[in-house]
Amino acid sequence: MPNLEIELATQNLNPTRGFALVASKIASDIDKTTTIYRRFDELSARNLLFYQAELAELEDLQREHDEVDRNAKDQAATESQRDWNKFVCHASEVEIGRVQKREKEKMELAMKIRGKLEKYRKVDQTLQKS
């Protein structure tokens, strides 16, 4: 019961109108049975589709790099295809030559894909739960 007293003591005791009044009413509902919020399902679905479109474009770029790598004969490209640590090393070399520049671009693409996928999966999981 002490938690309830603390929560009640900190709430705005005299909200006037608008968001403050509605928020006060929602917060004062102890069992939370009257709490309703829009889920924005259509916007959420569209957002997920945008992520899919972005990921599809990134996937195409990855395939283009893979095609170039398939025909590459240089040591950096060959090592980067088989060894993550060498890929990191080649992508971050200080003196960036033509070959290492490609490795740096591929690493930037890989990190962009990783970040976008994490966001996509988070949004997808949220939609699946609702």
Secondary structure, DSSP 8 states (H G I E B T S, - for coil): -HHHHHHHHHS-SS--SHHHHHHHHHHH-TT--S------HHHHHHHHHHHHHHHHHHHHHHHHHHHHHHH--SHHHHHHHH-HHHHHHHHT-SS--HHHHHHHHHHHHHHHHHHHHHHHHHHHHHHHH-
